[in-house]
């Protein structure tokens, strides 16, 4: 009888310990969840496929392209909610996010504009909503270009806007290359 009582007490204590371990584990997972913030780094970029929030509405991107503009040498990554009629074609009523490096190429590796008030140098970013209104909000960004060839660019991004609704786009992406 004493054996069963001790066994029951020990197993009850172990159950509580396991429950505490589960709770601590879920707390750790919650701390690692992705969220909008100032002070971004490349390690903050989530591993999920690219998605976003545009002025308080959850969005998914139907088309991502990487444009090299000849003449001005601007390089642009567009994250669009709609596909063009033809690959690399113009998108009427563009709704989505854009990151541009004016007069410069995007290079493989990491680029970070950590805080909203940091100097972006040659980079600009905006989002445009379905009403064709471009954002003027300050922004921050962590971008990692993992690979680039003649047909596509693969990478990951976390792009946040300091607007009232905390718009953002983040995750892994593959963009088709368009030479304009």
C-alpha positions in Angstrom: 0.0 0.0 0.0 2.8 2.4 0.9 4.4 1.6 -2.5 1.2 2.6 -4.4 0.9 5.8 -2.3 4.5 6.8 -3.0 4.1 5.9 -6.7 0.9 8.0 -7.0 2.6 11.0 -5.3 5.6 10.8 -7.5 3.6 10.4 -10.7 1.4 13.4 -9.7 4.5 15.5 -9.2 6.0 14.4 -12.5 2.7 15.3 -14.2 3.0 18.8 -12.8 6.6 19.1 -13.9 5.7 17.9 -17.4 2.8 20.4 -17.5 5.2 23.2 -16.4 7.7 22.1 -19.1 4.9 22.2 -21.7 3.9 25.7 -20.6 7.5 27.0 -20.7 7.9 25.5 -24.1 4.7 27.2 -25.4 5.8 30.5 -23.8 9.2 30.2 -25.7 7.3 29.6 -29.0 5.1 32.6 -28.4 8.2 34.8 -27.9 9.5 33.7 -31.2 6.3 34.6 -33.1 6.6 37.2 -35.8 5.2 40.7 -35.2 5.4 44.2 -36.5 8.1 46.3 -34.8 10.8 49.0 -35.1 14.3 47.8 -34.7 14.3 44.9 -37.2 17.2 42.6 -38.1 17.7 39.9 -40.6 17.3 37.3 -37.8 13.7 38.6 -37.3 12.6 37.6 -40.8 10.1 34.7 -40.5 10.5 31.4 -42.3 6.9 31.2 -43.6 5.9 32.0 -47.2 5.5 35.7 -47.8 2.3 37.3 -46.6 1.3 40.6 -45.2 -1.2 43.1 -43.7 -2.2 46.1 -45.8 -3.9 48.8 -43.8 -5.4 46.3 -41.4 -6.4 43.7 -44.0 -4.5 40.4 -44.2 -3.2 39.9 -47.8 -1.5 37.2 -49.8 0.7 38.0 -52.8 -0.3 36.6 -56.2 2.7 37.9 -58.1 6.2 39.0 -57.1 8.6 40.4 -59.6 12.1 41.8 -59.6 12.6 44.6 -62.1 15.8 45.9 -63.5 15.1 49.3 -65.1 17.5 50.0 -67.9 18.5 53.6 -68.3 17.9 54.7 -64.7 19.5 51.4 -63.3 16.8 51.3 -60.6 16.1 47.9 -59.2 12.6 47.1 -57.8 10.9 44.2 -56.0 7.1 44.4 -56.3 4.8 42.3 -54.1 1.4 42.5 -55.9 -2.0 41.2 -54.8 -2.9 40.6 -58.5 -1.1 39.0 -61.5 -0.5 41.0 -64.7 -2.2 39.8 -67.9 1.2 38.6 -69.1 4.4 37.8 -67.2 6.3 41.0 -66.5 3.4 43.0 -67.8 2.0 46.2 -66.4 -0.4 45.8 -63.5 -3.5 48.1 -63.7 -4.5 49.3 -60.3 -1.4 47.9 -58.5 -2.1 47.0 -54.9 0.8 45.8 -52.9 4.3 46.7 -51.6 7.4 48.0 -53.4 11.0 48.2 -52.4 13.3 50.1 -54.8 17.1 50.7 -54.9 17.3 53.9 -57.0 20.2 53.8 -59.4 21.7 50.6 -57.8 21.5 46.9 -58.0 20.3 44.6 -55.3 23.1 42.3 -54.3 23.1 38.8 -52.8 23.3 38.9 -49.1 21.7 41.0 -46.4 20.5 44.6 -46.4 18.9 46.2 -43.3 17.3 49.5 -42.5 16.7 48.7 -38.9 14.7 51.6 -37.6 12.0 53.8 -39.1 14.1 56.9 -38.7 17.3 55.4 -40.2 18.6 56.8 -43.4 17.6 54.5 -46.3 20.3 56.0 -48.6 19.3 54.9 -52.2 16.4 52.7 -51.1 12.7 53.7 -51.1 9.6 51.7 -50.1 5.9 52.3 -50.2 2.6 50.4 -50.4 -0.3 51.2 -52.6 -3.9 50.3 -51.7 -6.8 49.5 -54.0 -7.7 53.2 -54.1 -4.4 54.0 -55.7 -3.2 55.8 -52.6 0.6 55.5 -52.0 1.8 55.4 -48.4 4.0 58.2 -47.1 4.7 56.4 -43.8 8.2 55.8 -42.6 9.4 52.3 -43.0 12.1 49.8 -42.0 13.2 46.6 -43.7 15.4 43.5 -43.4 16.1 41.9 -46.8 18.2 38.8 -47.5 18.8 37.9 -51.2 19.7 34.2 -51.0 20.1 33.5 -54.7 19.8 35.3 -58.1 20.0 33.9 -61.6 18.7 35.1 -65.0 15.1 34.0 -64.3 14.4 34.5 -60.6 15.5 36.0 -57.2 15.0 34.0 -54.0 15.1 35.6 -50.6 13.2 36.7 -47.6 12.0 40.0 -46.3 10.4 41.8 -43.4 9.1 45.2 -44.4 7.2 47.3 -41.9 5.4 50.7 -42.3 4.9 53.0 -39.4 1.3 53.8 -40.5 -1.8 53.9 -38.3 -2.7 50.2 -39.1 0.9 48.9 -39.0 1.1 47.5 -42.5 3.8 44.9 -43.3 5.0 42.2 -45.7 7.2 39.4 -44.5 8.4 35.9 -45.3 10.3 33.9 -47.9 9.7 34.7 -51.6 10.7 33.9 -55.1 10.4 36.7 -57.7 10.5 36.5 -61.4 13.1 38.7 -63.1 11.7 41.3 -65.5 14.1 43.5 -67.6 12.4 46.7 -68.4 
